């Protein structure tokens, strides 16, 4: 699998990132999924301290403890949580970030994090204080690079202006193309890598059955009828190139020059293999990206969405 540079750092991440939030709490199954992903060429794992209130980090740490040198590890901080009460509040303070790294390192059974992300952010935050905390952790060798996971362009722009971030994780897929207008060009200009989460649009286009089951709950203001129309066109186009719809979606996201890795989540080996096969098949074919764009352009730019 191709590997891409992470910002201006010396870190290289695979074109696919395994998002670990969906792994679940079965440690044996999660361990099998992670190891299979590594065997198939994925080197980048993404977790967060908030996922299952720390348990996800613990599971990931256990799975990679004997192969840490094979993994680019990303985790996140900023949500001050109480595992007993299962509640949390936003806290991007320097103190919380410095305490959070200690707890994450313990759960992950490692002495450094490759990429440490602020897990959210608002324009009212003391951004300079947060940046100071990340820069200090970098000087101490506890992290190799840092960035922000956010869907807010105004917040991301502040970090671009005032920090040395190497990566931004944001939602980007064929249905949610807002980053194309709002932020992707700016990030590329500053050599900041984009990690595209939600690249498969929650998997709703993996099959018609899945679309019918999950389509009504898709939260980006698409009606089920509109989603069905998009799926029909994706399926037709995919068939022309002997691809799956998931393969088209991966290629759409990875085609953008700002995107270095597409993040996807799975809860089974079967799903992992299906997504890997979709990616590998799409790499063997020349896909007309403009045709994929046109499938959703009318929907995305329709008047009631502006």
C-alpha positions as CSV (number, residue, x, y, z in Angstrom):
1,X,0.0,0.0,0.0
2,X,1.2,3.5,-0.9
3,X,2.4,5.6,2.0
4,X,2.2,9.4,2.1
5,X,4.1,12.0,4.2
6,X,2.3,13.5,7.2
7,X,2.7,17.2,6.8
8,X,6.3,18.5,7.2
9,X,7.2,15.6,9.6
10,X,9.2,12.5,8.8
11,X,6.2,10.3,9.4
12,X,4.6,8.3,6.5
13,X,1.1,7.0,6.7
14,X,-0.7,4.4,4.6
15,X,-3.3,5.6,2.2
16,X,-5.9,3.8,4.4
17,X,-6.2,4.5,8.1
18,X,-7.9,2.0,10.4
19,X,-10.3,4.0,12.6
20,X,-10.5,2.0,15.8
21,X,-13.7,3.5,17.3
22,X,-15.8,0.8,15.7
23,X,-13.7,-2.1,16.9
24,X,-16.0,-2.8,19.9
25,X,-15.0,-4.1,23.3
26,X,-14.3,-7.7,22.4
27,X,-10.5,-7.7,22.9
28,X,-9.8,-10.9,21.0
29,X,-11.8,-9.8,17.9
30,X,-10.3,-6.3,18.0
31,X,-6.8,-7.8,18.2
32,X,-7.5,-10.0,15.1
33,X,-8.8,-7.0,13.1
34,X,-5.8,-4.8,14.0
35,X,-3.3,-7.5,13.2
36,X,-5.0,-8.4,9.9
37,X,-5.0,-4.7,9.0
38,X,-1.2,-4.4,9.7
39,X,-0.6,-7.6,7.7
40,X,-2.5,-6.1,4.7
41,X,-0.4,-3.0,4.6
42,X,-2.2,-0.5,6.8
43,X,0.3,1.2,9.2
44,X,-1.8,4.0,10.6
45,X,-4.3,3.4,13.5
46,X,-6.6,6.1,14.8
47,X,-8.1,6.1,18.3
48,X,-9.0,8.6,21.0
49,X,-9.0,8.7,24.8
50,X,-12.8,9.3,24.8
51,X,-13.7,6.2,22.8
52,X,-15.3,3.8,25.2
53,X,-14.0,6.1,27.9
54,X,-10.4,4.9,27.6
55,X,-11.1,1.2,26.9
56,X,-10.5,1.6,23.1
57,X,-7.0,2.9,23.8
58,X,-6.4,0.0,26.2
59,X,-7.5,-2.5,23.5
60,X,-5.3,-0.9,20.8
61,X,-2.3,-0.7,23.1
62,X,-2.6,-4.4,24.0
63,X,-2.8,-5.3,20.3
64,X,0.3,-3.4,19.2
65,X,2.5,-3.6,22.2
66,X,4.9,-6.2,20.6
67,X,4.9,-4.4,17.2
68,X,4.9,-0.7,18.1
69,X,7.6,0.0,15.5
70,X,5.3,-1.1,12.8
71,X,2.5,1.3,13.7
72,X,1.9,5.0,13.2
73,X,-0.3,5.7,16.2
74,X,-2.8,8.6,16.4
75,X,-4.9,9.4,19.5
76,X,-6.8,12.5,20.6
77,X,-7.3,14.7,23.6
78,X,-9.6,17.5,24.7
79,X,-12.6,15.8,26.3
80,X,-12.4,15.6,30.0
81,X,-14.3,12.4,30.9
82,X,-15.4,10.4,33.9
83,X,-15.4,6.7,33.1
84,X,-17.5,5.8,36.1
85,X,-20.3,8.3,35.3
86,X,-19.8,8.0,31.6
87,X,-19.9,11.7,31.0
88,X,-17.5,14.4,29.7
89,X,-17.0,18.1,29.0
90,X,-14.8,20.0,26.6
91,X,-11.4,21.0,28.1
92,X,-8.6,22.1,25.7
93,X,-6.5,23.5,28.5
94,X,-2.8,23.1,28.8
95,X,-3.2,21.2,32.1
96,X,-5.7,18.7,30.7
97,X,-3.6,18.1,27.5
98,X,-0.5,17.4,29.7
99,X,-2.5,15.1,32.0
100,X,-4.2,13.5,29.1
101,X,-1.0,12.4,27.4
102,X,0.1,10.6,30.5
103,X,-3.1,8.6,30.8
104,X,-3.1,7.8,27.0
105,X,0.5,6.6,27.1
106,X,-0.3,4.3,30.0
107,X,-3.4,2.8,28.3
108,X,-1.6,2.5,25.0
109,X,1.5,0.9,26.6
110,X,3.9,3.1,24.8
111,X,6.2,6.0,25.6
112,X,5.3,8.2,22.6
113,X,2.4,9.1,20.3
114,X,3.1,9.6,16.6
115,X,0.3,12.0,16.0
116,X,-1.6,13.7,18.8
117,X,-4.9,15.5,17.8
118,X,-7.0,18.0,19.6
119,X,-10.4,16.2,19.5
120,X,-12.6,19.2,18.5
121,X,-12.3,22.9,19.1
122,X,-14.3,26.1,19.3
123,X,-13.4,29.6,18.3
124,X,-13.8,30.7,21.9
125,X,-11.0,28.3,23.1
126,X,-7.7,29.7,24.3
127,X,-6.0,28.4,21.2
128,X,-2.5,29.7,22.0
129,X,-2.6,27.8,25.3
130,X,-3.5,24.6,23.6
131,X,-0.8,25.1,21.0
132,X,1.7,25.7,23.8
133,X,0.8,22.4,25.4
134,X,1.3,20.5,22.2
135,X,4.6,22.2,21.4
136,X,5.9,21.3,24.9
137,X,4.9,17.7,24.5
138,X,6.8,17.7,21.1
139,X,9.9,19.1,22.7
140,X,9.7,16.5,25.4
141,X,9.6,13.7,22.8
142,X,6.2,12.5,24.0
143,X,4.6,13.2,20.6
144,X,6.2,13.3,17.1
145,X,3.6,15.6,15.5
146,X,0.2,17.2,16.4
147,X,-2.9,18.5,14.7
148,X,-6.6,18.9,15.1
149,X,-9.7,16.8,14.4
150,X,-12.4,19.3,13.5
151,X,-15.2,20.1,11.1
152,X,-15.1,23.8,11.8
153,X,-13.2,25.8,9.1
154,X,-12.9,28.9,11.3
155,X,-11.1,26.9,14.1
156,X,-8.9,25.0,11.6
157,X,-7.8,28.3,10.0
158,X,-6.7,29.6,13.4
159,X,-4.5,26.6,13.9
160,X,-3.1,27.1,10.4
161,X,-2.2,30.7,11.2
162,X,-0.8,30.2,14.7
163,X,0.6,26.7,15.0
164,X,2.9,24.1,13.5
165,X,0.3,21.4,12.9
166,X,1.1,18.6,10.5
167,X,-2.4,17.2,10.0
168,X,-6.1,17.9,10.2
169,X,-8.7,15.1,10.5
170,X,-12.0,16.2,9.0
171,X,-15.1,14.7,7.5
172,X,-14.9,14.4,3.8
173,X,-16.7,12.1,1.4
174,X,-18.7,12.1,-1.8
175,X,-21.8,13.3,0.1
176,X,-20.1,15.9,2.3
177,X,-18.0,18.0,0.0
178,X,-17.9,21.1,2.0
179,X,-14.1,20.9,2.6
180,X,-13.5,21.3,-1.1
181,X,-14.8,24.9,-0.9
182,X,-13.9,25.7,2.7
183,X,-10.4,24.4,3.7
184,X,-8.6,21.8,1.5
185,X,-6.7,24.2,-0.7
186,X,-5.5,26.2,2.3
187,X,-4.2,23.0,4.0
188,X,-2.4,21.9,0.9
189,X,-0.8,25.3,0.5
190,X,0.6,25.1,4.1
191,X,1.8,21.4,3.6
192,X,-0.7,20.2,6.2
193,X,-2.0,16.7,5.6
194,X,-5.7,15.9,5.5
195,X,-6.9,12.6,7.1
196,X,-10.4,12.1,5.7
197,X,-12.7,10.5,8.2
198,X,-16.1,9.2,7.2
199,X,-14.6,8.5,3.7
200,X,-17.2,5.8,3.0
201,X,-20.2,7.9,4.3
202,X,-20.8,5.5,7.1
203,X,-20.9,2.6,4.7
204,X,-24.4,3.4,3.5
205,X,-23.4,2.7,-0.1
206,X,-21.8,-0.7,0.5
207,X,-25.1,-2.3,-0.6
208,X,-28.7,-1.4,-1.3
209,X,-29.7,-3.3,1.9
210,X,-27.3,-1.2,4.0
211,X,-28.6,2.0,2.4
212,X,-32.2,1.1,3.2
213,X,-31.2,0.3,6.8
214,X,-28.9,3.2,7.5
215,X,-30.0,5.8,4.9
216,X,-32.8,7.3,7.0
217,X,-30.3,8.1,9.8
218,X,-27.7,9.8,7.6
219,X,-27.2,13.2,9.2
220,X,-26.1,15.4,6.3
221,X,-29.5,16.5,5.2
222,X,-30.1,14.0,2.4
223,X,-33.5,12.4,2.0
224,X,-33.6,8.7,1.5
225,X,-34.9,9.3,-2.1
226,X,-31.8,11.4,-2.9
227,X,-29.5,8.8,-1.4
228,X,-31.1,6.1,-3.5
229,X,-30.6,8.2,-6.6
230,X,-26.9,8.7,-5.8
231,X,-26.5,5.0,-5.1
232,X,-28.1,4.0,-8.4
233,X,-25.6,6.2,-10.3
234,X,-22.7,5.0,-8.3
235,X,-23.6,1.4,-8.9
236,X,-23.9,2.0,-12.6
237,X,-20.6,3.7,-12.8
238,X,-18.9,1.1,-10.7
239,X,-20.1,-1.7,-12.9
240,X,-18.6,0.0,-15.9
241,X,-15.1,-0.4,-14.3
242,X,-15.8,-3.7,-12.5
243,X,-15.5,-2.0,-9.2
244,X,-17.5,-1.8,-6.0
245,X,-19.2,1.4,-4.9
246,X,-16.8,1.5,-1.9
247,X,-13.9,1.5,-4.4
248,X,-15.3,4.6,-6.1
249,X,-15.7,6.4,-2.8
250,X,-12.2,5.6,-1.7
251,X,-10.8,6.9,-5.0
252,X,-12.9,10.0,-4.9
253,X,-11.5,11.0,-1.5
254,X,-7.9,9.9,-2.1
255,X,-7.9,11.7,-5.5
256,X,-7.8,15.1,-3.9
257,X,-4.3,16.4,-3.7
258,X,-4.7,17.5,0.0
259,X,-5.8,14.1,1.3
260,X,-3.0,11.7,2.4
261,X,-5.2,9.0,4.0
262,X,-8.8,7.9,4.1
263,X,-10.0,6.8,7.5
264,X,-12.5,3.9,7.7
265,X,-13.9,1.9,10.6
266,X,-14.9,-1.8,10.8
267,X,-16.2,-4.2,13.4
268,X,-15.3,-7.5,11.7
269,X,-12.6,-9.1,9.6
270,X,-15.2,-9.5,6.8
271,X,-15.7,-5.8,6.6
272,X,-12.0,-5.1,6.7
273,X,-11.3,-7.5,3.8
274,X,-14.1,-6.0,1.8
275,X,-12.8,-2.5,2.2
276,X,-9.3,-3.5,1.5
277,X,-10.4,-5.3,-1.7
278,X,-12.4,-2.3,-2.8
279,X,-9.3,-0.1,-2.3
280,X,-6.9,-2.5,-4.1
281,X,-9.2,-3.0,-7.0
282,X,-9.7,0.8,-7.5
283,X,-5.9,1.3,-7.6
284,X,-5.7,-0.9,-10.7
285,X,-8.1,1.2,-12.7
286,X,-8.3,4.7,-14.1
287,X,-11.4,6.2,-12.7
288,X,-13.0,9.4,-14.2
289,X,-13.2,11.4,-11.0
290,X,-15.3,14.1,-12.7
291,X,-18.0,11.5,-13.4
292,X,-18.1,10.6,-9.7
293,X,-18.3,14.3,-8.8
294,X,-21.2,14.8,-11.1
295,X,-23.2,12.2,-9.4
296,X,-23.6,14.4,-6.3
297,X,-22.8,17.8,-7.6
298,X,-26.5,18.6,-8.3
299,X,-27.5,17.3,-4.9
300,X,-24.8,19.0,-2.9
301,X,-25.1,22.4,-4.6
302,X,-28.9,22.4,-4.8
303,X,-30.5,25.6,-3.5
304,X,-31.9,24.2,-0.2
305,X,-28.4,23.2,0.9
306,X,-26.6,26.4,0.4
